[in-house]
């Protein structure tokens, strides 16, 4: 009986081991559940540095972009006359380059329009003229011997009115030369004075010897109450000569600097007025360029409508089989009148000068406005 009870009741060791196994299973499950959360947290922490790195990179790029602007804003202002004149010269050169670019753009637009007129617009105008001639309209036509009128475009040549800034120097080279001349003259004066006191000839037959130079130096020293000390006299001669040279040099450099200062002020004033005048020229060139673009756009509209009317009139002439304007159908007559009106208007547009002396002509503006009004009326008639 006791043995059966022992068999039914498990031993404590087996219970402990069973409990350990259950605990390890639960810990494993908890570890597996917590692992995704930890991985998500790690991913989050890994993403955060990347965002911070990106923001830091953007800040560095912004700082790099701001550095040139800051450096430009703190650029030293030229103060010396030579630097001011050089700055004015660079300003004028930049203004010349800009106005030349504006002139080149206006001329480029005009060349493109000229090529378009020869290659695309001219054949349409020639066909329109042939149609009008065919129906008996013998009035003067815009196309003569395969060449349509071309608007006049006269632009200012910047080379003729460019501001020439004179070259300027600091004057140090010339001042040094005249300082040397003054120094030589001072030495010659000292020699003449000392030679007279020492009883030596003013014009030696040969180069003075060392003994003669000592006598000359001693005479100069004795003049200043220093006795017959040759080194003292030599020091007086050399020192006074250097002082004279320094005075001449500084006076000439100062005079040149004052002259350059006045010249710099005058050059800056002329450069400012010149750049202001070129700004006005740039505005004029812009207006001319826009006028040429509008002319090209309007002429293309005329080309399209005239091409369509040419086709309609040719079809009508073929169907009606008549060659006289009076015999044509009223609808055909109306189309021919429209074609004639468009042809006269574009003739007027092409013959009106666009620019004279680099400035947009009022006639060109008025003619283009009238041409636009007429072509818009024709377009509205198509859709009415």
Secondary structure, 3 states (H helix, E strand, C coil): CHHHHHHHCCCHHHHHHHHHHHHHHHHHHHHHHHHHHHHHHHHHHHHHHHHHHHHHHHHHHHHHHHHHHHHHHCCCCCCCHHHHHHHHHHHHHHHHHHHHHHHHHHHHHHHHHHHHHHHHHHHHHHHHHHHHHHCCCCCCCCCECCECCCCCECCCCHHHHCCCCCCCCCCHHHHHHHHHHHHHHHHHHHHHHHHHHHCCCCCCCCCCCHHHHHHHHHHHHHHCCCCCCHHHHHHHHHHHHHHHHHHHHHHHHHHHHHHHHHHHHHHHHHHHHHHHHHHHHHHHHHHHHHHHHHHHHHHHHHHHHHHHHHHHHHHHHHHHCCCCHHHCCHHHHHHHHHHHHHHHHHHHHHHCCCEECCEECHHHHHHHHHHHHHHHHHHHHHHC
